[in-house]
Amino acid sequence: MFTILTSYKRSSTRVALLLGLLSIGLLNCSSSESELNRHDLNEDQLRIQGVLQRATFENLEGETVQLSDYKGKIVLVDFWETWCSPCLMVFPAMDSLRTEYGDQFEVLAVNTILSDDPASVAKFAEDNPYDFNWVVDVNGVGEQVISMGIPFKVYVDTAGYVITTELGSRGTQGDYEKTKSILEAYLP
């Protein structure tokens, strides 16, 4: 009888220990899942966040650029092409915000190079000296994140997590106000 009771206590202790470890594991999964989804993103936005956190682009000097290069800053990842007038119409407003917020805000102007080539992007940047980080999408990141077209914007917080995404343009003033509201809400 003593042997059976001792065996039962060991089994129940093991079960309790196993249940405790399992619950700790579930709590850790829940907290890391909420960490990944800091801004209540939908499934598509979470997918985009994952793609951008692993993505690399190439700047006009041929150097590799990635989102993690801008940690500590709010980043606007703006997919565009030189023919896209709605894309170009908001560049002056974003440049104004770069001046206003300085090193706290970066514009990663990602040319999709579907119609353009790196030389035409370099010429555009030379002719339009906005204070942007001009990059070309040599790895097809846009094809992985853009579902409907350009302009396509992704706002990223200071830790590299997507705040929101946006297709299209609200016009110069509308995009200025939207971006300024994000900067005010998410900058320390």
Beta strands, then each sheet from edge to edge (+ up, - down):
strand 1: 57-59
strand 2: 64-65
strand 3: 74-80
strand 4: 105-111
strand 5: 133-136
strand 6: 152-156
strand 7: 162-167
sheet 1: 2+ 1- 5+ 4+ 3+ 6- 7+
end
